Amino acid sequence: MVCVKRNIYFVDYLYYINRTQVIKSDEHLEQMKFQQTEYFKAKAKHRYKIEAKNSELKNVHGYGRACSYGIANMQMQGAMAIFTVNLKRIFKLINE
């Protein structure tokens, strides 16, 4: 047995799918406008350099995961990791 109103419900469903729109908030619209500016595009070109340094901190020096509990311990671990990376950079500049 087939429902008599099956086609009506299906048509209403397709109407609903075709009429849905994403409503963006004011913050999203402002961010979209900001991403079109020359300032943002210039900064985005240099982002890969910063991301490479962050990746080195996380993958090589263990900054991605805390060794022990507590904020103070995580801060100490971060300071040691950043200090190590800076030392590596200093030695590299000295040897050039």
Biopython code that builds the backbone (N, CA, C, O; Angstrom):
import numpy as np
from Bio.PDB.StructureBuilder import StructureBuilder

atoms = [
    (1, "MET", "N", (0.846, -1.183, 0.000)),
    (1, "MET", "CA", (0.000, 0.000, 0.000)),
    (1, "MET", "C", (0.892, 1.247, 0.000)),
    (1, "MET", "O", (1.852, 1.320, 0.767)),
    (2, "VAL", "N", (0.585, 2.204, -0.837)),
    (2, "VAL", "CA", (1.372, 3.417, -1.002)),
    (2, "VAL", "C", (0.598, 4.587, -0.410)),
    (2, "VAL", "O", (-0.618, 4.690, -0.567)),
    (3, "CYS", "N", (1.324, 5.464, 0.270)),
    (3, "CYS", "CA", (0.707, 6.652, 0.854)),
    (3, "CYS", "C", (0.216, 7.575, -0.259)),
    (3, "CYS", "O", (0.926, 7.796, -1.240)),
    (4, "VAL", "N", (-0.960, 8.098, -0.114)),
    (4, "VAL", "CA", (-1.549, 8.957, -1.138)),
    (4, "VAL", "C", (-0.809, 10.292, -1.218)),
    (4, "VAL", "O", (-0.661, 10.843, -2.308)),
    (5, "LYS", "N", (-0.347, 10.820, -0.092)),
    (5, "LYS", "CA", (0.303, 12.137, -0.058)),
    (5, "LYS", "C", (1.831, 12.053, -0.214)),
    (5, "LYS", "O", (2.533, 13.036, 0.025)),
    (6, "ARG", "N", (2.333, 10.910, -0.605)),
    (6, "ARG", "CA", (3.766, 10.724, -0.724)),
    (6, "ARG", "C", (4.394, 11.740, -1.674)),
    (6, "ARG", "O", (5.424, 12.328, -1.342)),
    (7, "ASN", "N", (3.811, 11.956, -2.824)),
    (7, "ASN", "CA", (4.357, 12.895, -3.796)),
    (7, "ASN", "C", (4.310, 14.332, -3.282)),
    (7, "ASN", "O", (5.210, 15.118, -3.578)),
    (8, "ILE", "N", (3.305, 14.678, -2.537)),
    (8, "ILE", "CA", (3.198, 16.032, -1.976)),
    (8, "ILE", "C", (4.320, 16.266, -0.977)),
    (8, "ILE", "O", (4.962, 17.316, -1.008)),
    (9, "TYR", "N", (4.566, 15.308, -0.090)),
    (9, "TYR", "CA", (5.626, 15.448, 0.901)),
    (9, "TYR", "C", (6.995, 15.532, 0.208)),
    (9, "TYR", "O", (7.854, 16.315, 0.613)),
    (10, "PHE", "N", (7.185, 14.735, -0.815)),
    (10, "PHE", "CA", (8.455, 14.735, -1.527)),
    (10, "PHE", "C", (8.694, 16.079, -2.199)),
    (10, "PHE", "O", (9.808, 16.600, -2.152)),
    (11, "VAL", "N", (7.681, 16.641, -2.816)),
    (11, "VAL", "CA", (7.803, 17.943, -3.463)),
    (11, "VAL", "C", (8.100, 19.018, -2.415)),
    (11, "VAL", "O", (8.938, 19.887, -2.653)),
    (12, "ASP", "N", (7.432, 18.975, -1.265)),
    (12, "ASP", "CA", (7.708, 19.934, -0.197)),
    (12, "ASP", "C", (9.150, 19.806, 0.286)),
    (12, "ASP", "O", (9.796, 20.810, 0.587)),
    (13, "TYR", "N", (9.653, 18.582, 0.361)),
    (13, "TYR", "CA", (11.029, 18.346, 0.797)),
    (13, "TYR", "C", (12.016, 18.951, -0.194)),
    (13, "TYR", "O", (12.983, 19.593, 0.216)),
    (14, "LEU", "N", (11.790, 18.758, -1.482)),
    (14, "LEU", "CA", (12.666, 19.353, -2.484)),
    (14, "LEU", "C", (12.592, 20.875, -2.442)),
    (14, "LEU", "O", (13.611, 21.547, -2.605)),
    (15, "TYR", "N", (11.411, 21.420, -2.228)),
    (15, "TYR", "CA", (11.265, 22.868, -2.096)),
    (15, "TYR", "C", (12.090, 23.361, -0.923)),
    (15, "TYR", "O", (12.751, 24.395, -1.017)),
    (16, "TYR", "N", (12.055, 22.627, 0.185)),
    (16, "TYR", "CA", (12.821, 23.004, 1.385)),
    (16, "TYR", "C", (14.317, 22.958, 1.110)),
    (16, "TYR", "O", (15.042, 23.859, 1.530)),
    (17, "ILE", "N", (14.795, 21.934, 0.418)),
    (17, "ILE", "CA", (16.217, 21.815, 0.114)),
    (17, "ILE", "C", (16.680, 22.958, -0.774)),
    (17, "ILE", "O", (17.746, 23.529, -0.543)),
    (18, "ASN", "N", (15.907, 23.291, -1.767)),
    (18, "ASN", "CA", (16.307, 24.336, -2.699)),
    (18, "ASN", "C", (16.228, 25.729, -2.088)),
    (18, "ASN", "O", (16.874, 26.646, -2.595)),
    (19, "ARG", "N", (15.477, 25.917, -1.042)),
    (19, "ARG", "CA", (15.278, 27.244, -0.466)),
    (19, "ARG", "C", (16.139, 27.515, 0.773)),
    (19, "ARG", "O", (16.116, 28.628, 1.299)),
    (20, "THR", "N", (16.887, 26.532, 1.244)),
    (20, "THR", "CA", (17.698, 26.771, 2.433)),
    (20, "THR", "C", (18.888, 27.637, 2.065)),
    (20, "THR", "O", (19.507, 27.454, 1.017)),
    (21, "GLN", "N", (19.196, 28.577, 2.935)),
    (21, "GLN", "CA", (20.328, 29.469, 2.747)),
    (21, "GLN", "C", (21.095, 29.560, 4.052)),
    (21, "GLN", "O", (20.531, 29.414, 5.136)),
    (22, "VAL", "N", (22.375, 29.800, 3.929)),
    (22, "VAL", "CA", (23.202, 29.977, 5.111)),
    (22, "VAL", "C", (23.105, 31.437, 5.532)),
    (22, "VAL", "O", (23.348, 32.341, 4.732)),
    (23, "ILE", "N", (22.756, 31.653, 6.769)),
    (23, "ILE", "CA", (22.652, 33.006, 7.298)),
    (23, "ILE", "C", (23.929, 33.283, 8.081)),
    (23, "ILE", "O", (24.235, 32.601, 9.059)),
    (24, "LYS", "N", (24.661, 34.282, 7.641)),
    (24, "LYS", "CA", (25.921, 34.610, 8.281)),
    (24, "LYS", "C", (25.722, 35.764, 9.262)),
    (24, "LYS", "O", (24.967, 36.700, 8.998)),
    (25, "SER", "N", (26.407, 35.678, 10.385)),
    (25, "SER", "CA", (26.308, 36.744, 11.372)),
    (25, "SER", "C", (27.168, 37.930, 10.932)),
    (25, "SER", "O", (27.912, 37.844, 9.956)),
    (26, "ASP", "N", (27.054, 39.030, 11.662)),
    (26, "ASP", "CA", (27.830, 40.225, 11.335)),
    (26, "ASP", "C", (29.331, 39.963, 11.463)),
    (26, "ASP", "O", (30.127, 40.484, 10.681)),
    (27, "GLU", "N", (29.714, 39.150, 12.458)),
    (27, "GLU", "CA", (31.130, 38.839, 12.636)),
    (27, "GLU", "C", (31.680, 38.081, 11.422)),
    (27, "GLU", "O", (32.797, 38.336, 10.973)),
    (28, "HIS", "N", (30.870, 37.137, 10.893)),
    (28, "HIS", "CA", (31.315, 36.393, 9.723)),
    (28, "HIS", "C", (31.454, 37.306, 8.510)),
    (28, "HIS", "O", (32.401, 37.176, 7.735)),
    (29, "LEU", "N", (30.515, 38.223, 8.347)),
    (29, "LEU", "CA", (30.578, 39.140, 7.209)),
    (29, "LEU", "C", (31.787, 40.067, 7.320)),
    (29, "LEU", "O", (32.457, 40.345, 6.325)),
    (30, "GLU", "N", (32.062, 40.547, 8.544)),
    (30, "GLU", "CA", (33.239, 41.392, 8.742)),
    (30, "GLU", "C", (34.517, 40.625, 8.439)),
    (30, "GLU", "O", (35.434, 41.162, 7.818)),
    (31, "GLN", "N", (34.582, 39.362, 8.879)),
    (31, "GLN", "CA", (35.767, 38.545, 8.617)),
    (31, "GLN", "C", (35.942, 38.295, 7.126)),
    (31, "GLN", "O", (37.065, 38.309, 6.621)),
    (32, "MET", "N", (34.854, 38.069, 6.429)),
    (32, "MET", "CA", (34.941, 37.852, 4.984)),
    (32, "MET", "C", (35.454, 39.106, 4.278)),
    (32, "MET", "O", (36.250, 39.006, 3.344)),
    (33, "LYS", "N", (35.006, 40.283, 4.714)),
    (33, "LYS", "CA", (35.493, 41.534, 4.128)),
    (33, "LYS", "C", (36.972, 41.729, 4.446)),
    (33, "LYS", "O", (37.750, 42.147, 3.588)),
    (34, "PHE", "N", (37.356, 41.422, 5.696)),
    (34, "PHE", "CA", (38.752, 41.572, 6.100)),
    (34, "PHE", "C", (39.667, 40.659, 5.292)),
    (34, "PHE", "O", (40.790, 41.044, 4.966)),
    (35, "GLN", "N", (39.206, 39.464, 4.968)),
    (35, "GLN", "CA", (40.031, 38.528, 4.208)),
    (35, "GLN", "C", (40.241, 38.977, 2.765)),
    (35, "GLN", "O", (41.124, 38.455, 2.085)),
    (36, "GLN", "N", (39.464, 39.912, 2.297)),
    (36, "GLN", "CA", (39.635, 40.437, 0.951)),
    (36, "GLN", "C", (40.597, 41.621, 0.899)),
    (36, "GLN", "O", (40.948, 42.076, -0.189)),
    (37, "THR", "N", (41.030, 42.131, 2.057)),
    (37, "THR", "CA", (41.914, 43.298, 2.080)),
    (37, "THR", "C", (43.338, 42.906, 1.711)),
    (37, "THR", "O", (43.728, 41.745, 1.834)),
    (38, "GLU", "N", (44.101, 43.883, 1.260)),
    (38, "GLU", "CA", (45.503, 43.654, 0.899)),
    (38, "GLU", "C", (46.341, 43.335, 2.130)),
    (38, "GLU", "O", (47.296, 42.563, 2.042)),
    (39, "TYR", "N", (46.001, 43.913, 3.269)),
    (39, "TYR", "CA", (46.739, 43.655, 4.508)),
    (39, "TYR", "C", (46.675, 42.170, 4.863)),
    (39, "TYR", "O", (47.697, 41.561, 5.178)),
    (40, "PHE", "N", (45.489, 41.594, 4.812)),
    (40, "PHE", "CA", (45.326, 40.180, 5.133)),
    (40, "PHE", "C", (46.074, 39.301, 4.139)),
    (40, "PHE", "O", (46.721, 38.328, 4.529)),
    (41, "LYS", "N", (45.987, 39.639, 2.870)),
    (41, "LYS", "CA", (46.649, 38.831, 1.846)),
    (41, "LYS", "C", (48.168, 38.877, 1.997)),
    (41, "LYS", "O", (48.855, 37.881, 1.769)),
    (42, "ALA", "N", (48.687, 40.053, 2.387)),
    (42, "ALA", "CA", (50.140, 40.173, 2.604)),
    (42, "ALA", "C", (50.579, 39.349, 3.801)),
    (42, "ALA", "O", (51.612, 38.681, 3.750)),
    (43, "LYS", "N", (49.805, 39.390, 4.876)),
    (43, "LYS", "CA", (50.146, 38.606, 6.063)),
    (43, "LYS", "C", (49.996, 37.117, 5.813)),
    (43, "LYS", "O", (50.767, 36.323, 6.354)),
    (44, "ALA", "N", (49.029, 36.723, 5.012)),
    (44, "ALA", "CA", (48.814, 35.298, 4.733)),
    (44, "ALA", "C", (49.982, 34.706, 3.951)),
    (44, "ALA", "O", (50.250, 33.510, 4.059)),
    (45, "LYS", "N", (50.682, 35.526, 3.166)),
    (45, "LYS", "CA", (51.826, 35.034, 2.414)),
    (45, "LYS", "C", (52.981, 34.640, 3.322)),
    (45, "LYS", "O", (53.788, 33.787, 2.955)),
    (46, "HIS", "N", (53.073, 35.246, 4.501)),
    (46, "HIS", "CA", (54.167, 34.966, 5.437)),
    (46, "HIS", "C", (53.783, 33.951, 6.505)),
    (46, "HIS", "O", (54.606, 33.607, 7.354)),
    (47, "ARG", "N", (52.578, 33.481, 6.476)),
    (47, "ARG", "CA", (52.107, 32.573, 7.520)),
    (47, "ARG", "C", (52.853, 31.242, 7.508)),
    (47, "ARG", "O", (53.070, 30.653, 8.567)),
    (48, "TYR", "N", (53.245, 30.761, 6.344)),
    (48, "TYR", "CA", (53.895, 29.457, 6.264)),
    (48, "TYR", "C", (55.201, 29.429, 7.047)),
    (48, "TYR", "O", (55.594, 28.380, 7.558)),
    (49, "LYS", "N", (55.879, 30.576, 7.148)),
    (49, "LYS", "CA", (57.129, 30.624, 7.917)),
    (49, "LYS", "C", (56.855, 30.395, 9.403)),
    (49, "LYS", "O", (57.572, 29.649, 10.069)),
    (50, "ILE", "N", (55.827, 31.036, 9.904)),
    (50, "ILE", "CA", (55.477, 30.897, 11.315)),
    (50, "ILE", "C", (54.974, 29.500, 11.604)),
    (50, "ILE", "O", (55.299, 28.917, 12.638)),
    (51, "GLU", "N", (54.179, 28.959, 10.687)),
    (51, "GLU", "CA", (53.658, 27.599, 10.876)),
    (51, "GLU", "C", (54.776, 26.569, 10.873)),
    (51, "GLU", "O", (54.686, 25.568, 11.583)),
    (52, "ALA", "N", (55.822, 26.789, 10.095)),
    (52, "ALA", "CA", (56.957, 25.870, 10.082)),
    (52, "ALA", "C", (57.662, 25.865, 11.431)),
    (52, "ALA", "O", (58.078, 24.811, 11.912)),
    (53, "LYS", "N", (57.798, 27.039, 12.043)),
    (53, "LYS", "CA", (58.436, 27.116, 13.365)),
    (53, "LYS", "C", (57.566, 26.455, 14.427)),
    (53, "LYS", "O", (58.073, 25.765, 15.312)),
    (54, "ASN", "N", (56.259, 26.666, 14.337)),
    (54, "ASN", "CA", (55.356, 26.005, 15.286)),
    (54, "ASN", "C", (55.406, 24.489, 15.119)),
    (54, "ASN", "O", (55.360, 23.746, 16.100)),
    (55, "SER", "N", (55.499, 24.045, 13.890)),
    (55, "SER", "CA", (55.578, 22.611, 13.623)),
    (55, "SER", "C", (56.853, 22.022, 14.200)),
    (55, "SER", "O", (56.838, 20.926, 14.760)),
    (56, "GLU", "N", (57.947, 22.741, 14.065)),
    (56, "GLU", "CA", (59.209, 22.259, 14.644)),
    (56, "GLU", "C", (59.095, 22.156, 16.160)),
    (56, "GLU", "O", (59.559, 21.182, 16.754)),
    (57, "LEU", "N", (58.484, 23.152, 16.786)),
    (57, "LEU", "CA", (58.305, 23.111, 18.244)),
    (57, "LEU", "C", (57.491, 21.891, 18.655)),
    (57, "LEU", "O", (57.834, 21.208, 19.621)),
    (58, "LYS", "N", (56.432, 21.622, 17.936)),
    (58, "LYS", "CA", (55.548, 20.512, 18.312)),
    (58, "LYS", "C", (56.155, 19.158, 18.007)),
    (58, "LYS", "O", (56.142, 18.270, 18.859)),
    (59, "ASN", "N", (56.685, 18.985, 16.809)),
    (59, "ASN", "CA", (57.101, 17.663, 16.366)),
    (59, "ASN", "C", (58.501, 17.282, 16.835)),
    (59, "ASN", "O", (58.740, 16.121, 17.169)),
    (60, "VAL", "N", (59.420, 18.227, 16.868)),
    (60, "VAL", "CA", (60.810, 17.914, 17.200)),
    (60, "VAL", "C", (61.080, 18.082, 18.690)),
    (60, "VAL", "O", (61.777, 17.269, 19.296)),
    (61, "HIS", "N", (60.523, 19.142, 19.278)),
    (61, "HIS", "CA", (60.877, 19.487, 20.651)),
    (61, "HIS", "C", (59.793, 19.167, 21.680)),
    (61, "HIS", "O", (59.926, 19.549, 22.843)),
    (62, "GLY", "N", (58.743, 18.486, 21.286)),
    (62, "GLY", "CA", (57.758, 17.994, 22.236)),
    (62, "GLY", "C", (56.828, 19.032, 22.829)),
    (62, "GLY", "O", (56.313, 18.838, 23.931)),
    (63, "TYR", "N", (56.602, 20.129, 22.123)),
    (63, "TYR", "CA", (55.711, 21.165, 22.659)),
    (63, "TYR", "C", (54.245, 20.837, 22.423)),
    (63, "TYR", "O", (53.375, 21.543, 22.933)),
    (64, "GLY", "N", (53.953, 19.814, 21.684)),
    (64, "GLY", "CA", (52.573, 19.453, 21.382)),
    (64, "GLY", "C", (51.860, 18.774, 22.535)),
    (64, "GLY", "O", (50.630, 18.760, 22.580)),
    (65, "ARG", "N", (52.615, 18.211, 23.466)),
    (65, "ARG", "CA", (52.007, 17.483, 24.578)),
    (65, "ARG", "C", (52.776, 17.769, 25.853)),
    (65, "ARG", "O", (54.006, 17.804, 25.852)),
    (66, "ALA", "N", (52.054, 17.970, 26.927)),
    (66, "ALA", "CA", (52.689, 18.286, 28.201)),
    (66, "ALA", "C", (53.353, 17.045, 28.793)),
    (66, "ALA", "O", (52.815, 15.941, 28.709)),
    (67, "CYS", "N", (54.527, 17.240, 29.392)),
    (67, "CYS", "CA", (55.238, 16.132, 30.044)),
    (67, "CYS", "C", (54.704, 15.880, 31.445)),
    (67, "CYS", "O", (54.741, 14.753, 31.939)),
    (68, "SER", "N", (54.205, 16.938, 32.085)),
    (68, "SER", "CA", (53.709, 16.799, 33.454)),
    (68, "SER", "C", (52.498, 17.702, 33.643)),
    (68, "SER", "O", (52.154, 18.495, 32.765)),
    (69, "TYR", "N", (51.861, 17.573, 34.794)),
    (69, "TYR", "CA", (50.630, 18.301, 35.081)),
    (69, "TYR", "C", (50.911, 19.715, 35.562)),
    (69, "TYR", "O", (51.952, 19.990, 36.158)),
    (70, "GLY", "N", (49.972, 20.598, 35.295)),
    (70, "GLY", "CA", (50.023, 21.947, 35.846)),
    (70, "GLY", "C", (50.424, 22.991, 34.828)),
    (70, "GLY", "O", (51.172, 22.728, 33.886)),
    (71, "ILE", "N", (49.901, 24.189, 35.050)),
    (71, "ILE", "CA", (50.196, 25.314, 34.162)),
    (71, "ILE", "C", (51.668, 25.699, 34.249)),
    (71, "ILE", "O", (52.310, 25.958, 33.231)),
    (72, "ALA", "N", (52.199, 25.735, 35.472)),
    (72, "ALA", "CA", (53.599, 26.134, 35.653)),
    (72, "ALA", "C", (54.536, 25.171, 34.926)),
    (72, "ALA", "O", (55.515, 25.599, 34.313)),
    (73, "ASN", "N", (54.242, 23.890, 34.993)),
    (73, "ASN", "CA", (55.090, 22.911, 34.309)),
    (73, "ASN", "C", (54.999, 23.054, 32.793)),
    (73, "ASN", "O", (56.002, 22.916, 32.093)),
    (74, "MET", "N", (53.807, 23.328, 32.291)),
    (74, "MET", "CA", (53.644, 23.527, 30.847)),
    (74, "MET", "C", (54.361, 24.796, 30.402)),
    (74, "MET", "O", (54.952, 24.829, 29.323)),
    (75, "GLN", "N", (54.314, 25.840, 31.225)),
    (75, "GLN", "CA", (55.037, 27.057, 30.893)),
    (75, "GLN", "C", (56.540, 26.813, 30.867)),
    (75, "GLN", "O", (57.241, 27.320, 29.992)),
    (76, "MET", "N", (57.033, 26.036, 31.825)),
    (76, "MET", "CA", (58.457, 25.712, 31.858)),
    (76, "MET", "C", (58.848, 24.884, 30.634)),
    (76, "MET", "O", (59.895, 25.123, 30.033)),
    (77, "GLN", "N", (58.026, 23.927, 30.270)),
    (77, "GLN", "CA", (58.302, 23.107, 29.092)),
    (77, "GLN", "C", (58.318, 23.976, 27.838)),
    (77, "GLN", "O", (59.177, 23.806, 26.972)),
    (78, "GLY", "N", (57.376, 24.900, 27.742)),
    (78, "GLY", "CA", (57.337, 25.804, 26.592)),
    (78, "GLY", "C", (58.554, 26.700, 26.527)),
    (78, "GLY", "O", (59.122, 26.913, 25.456)),
    (79, "ALA", "N", (58.957, 27.226, 27.680)),
    (79, "ALA", "CA", (60.134, 28.094, 27.719)),
    (79, "ALA", "C", (61.387, 27.337, 27.298)),
    (79, "ALA", "O", (62.227, 27.866, 26.570)),
    (80, "MET", "N", (61.508, 26.091, 27.761)),
    (80, "MET", "CA", (62.682, 25.290, 27.402)),
    (80, "MET", "C", (62.678, 24.953, 25.908)),
    (80, "MET", "O", (63.726, 24.989, 25.263)),
    (81, "ALA", "N", (61.525, 24.632, 25.367)),
    (81, "ALA", "CA", (61.442, 24.304, 23.944)),
    (81, "ALA", "C", (61.776, 25.520, 23.088)),
    (81, "ALA", "O", (62.524, 25.409, 22.116)),
    (82, "ILE", "N", (61.232, 26.667, 23.440)),
    (82, "ILE", "CA", (61.497, 27.899, 22.679)),
    (82, "ILE", "C", (62.962, 28.299, 22.820)),
    (82, "ILE", "O", (63.579, 28.737, 21.850)),
    (83, "PHE", "N", (63.523, 28.153, 24.021)),
    (83, "PHE", "CA", (64.932, 28.449, 24.253)),
    (83, "PHE", "C", (65.819, 27.554, 23.380)),
    (83, "PHE", "O", (66.800, 28.021, 22.802)),
    (84, "THR", "N", (65.470, 26.280, 23.291)),
    (84, "THR", "CA", (66.241, 25.350, 22.467)),
    (84, "THR", "C", (66.193, 25.734, 20.995)),
    (84, "THR", "O", (67.214, 25.713, 20.309)),
    (85, "VAL", "N", (65.021, 26.080, 20.518)),
    (85, "VAL", "CA", (64.887, 26.480, 19.111)),
    (85, "VAL", "C", (65.678, 27.754, 18.850)),
    (85, "VAL", "O", (66.333, 27.878, 17.815)),
    (86, "ASN", "N", (65.622, 28.693, 19.774)),
    (86, "ASN", "CA", (66.376, 29.933, 19.598)),
    (86, "ASN", "C", (67.880, 29.670, 19.610)),
    (86, "ASN", "O", (68.618, 30.283, 18.839)),
    (87, "LEU", "N", (68.344, 28.765, 20.475)),
    (87, "LEU", "CA", (69.763, 28.410, 20.484)),
    (87, "LEU", "C", (70.190, 27.788, 19.156)),
    (87, "LEU", "O", (71.260, 28.100, 18.634)),
    (88, "LYS", "N", (69.356, 26.915, 18.618)),
    (88, "LYS", "CA", (69.663, 26.312, 17.330)),
    (88, "LYS", "C", (69.786, 27.384, 16.248)),
    (88, "LYS", "O", (70.668, 27.315, 15.392)),
    (89, "ARG", "N", (68.900, 28.367, 16.294)),
    (89, "ARG", "CA", (68.934, 29.446, 15.312)),
    (89, "ARG", "C", (70.197, 30.296, 15.465)),
    (89, "ARG", "O", (70.818, 30.688, 14.478)),
    (90, "ILE", "N", (70.568, 30.577, 16.730)),
    (90, "ILE", "CA", (71.768, 31.375, 16.993)),
    (90, "ILE", "C", (73.010, 30.649, 16.483)),
    (90, "ILE", "O", (73.857, 31.255, 15.826)),
    (91, "PHE", "N", (73.121, 29.347, 16.784)),
    (91, "PHE", "CA", (74.272, 28.586, 16.315)),
    (91, "PHE", "C", (74.326, 28.520, 14.801)),
    (91, "PHE", "O", (75.404, 28.556, 14.208)),
    (92, "LYS", "N", (73.172, 28.425, 14.183)),
    (92, "LYS", "CA", (73.127, 28.391, 12.716)),
    (92, "LYS", "C", (73.606, 29.721, 12.138)),
    (92, "LYS", "O", (74.317, 29.737, 11.133)),
    (93, "LEU", "N", (73.219, 30.844, 12.768)),
    (93, "LEU", "CA", (73.646, 32.150, 12.282)),
    (93, "LEU", "C", (75.129, 32.371, 12.519)),
    (93, "LEU", "O", (75.796, 33.007, 11.702)),
    (94, "ILE", "N", (75.661, 31.856, 13.629)),
    (94, "ILE", "CA", (77.085, 32.005, 13.922)),
    (94, "ILE", "C", (77.929, 31.244, 12.907)),
    (94, "ILE", "O", (78.974, 31.728, 12.471)),
    (95, "ASN", "N", (77.475, 30.060, 12.535)),
    (95, "ASN", "CA", (78.232, 29.215, 11.610)),
    (95, "ASN", "C", (78.177, 29.705, 10.169)),
    (95, "ASN", "O", (78.973, 29.256, 9.344)),
    (96, "GLU", "N", (77.277, 30.597, 9.850)),
    (96, "GLU", "CA", (77.189, 31.101, 8.468)),
    (96, "GLU", "C", (78.237, 32.143, 8.175)),
    (96, "GLU", "O", (78.296, 32.663, 7.061)),
]
sb = StructureBuilder()
sb.init_structure("model")
sb.init_model(0)
sb.init_chain("A")
sb.init_seg("    ")
for serial, (resi, resn, name, xyz) in enumerate(atoms, 1):
    if name == "N":
        sb.init_residue(resn, " ", resi, " ")
    sb.init_atom(name, np.array(xyz, "f"), 0.0, 1.0, " ", f" {name:<3s}", serial, name[0])
structure = sb.get_structure()
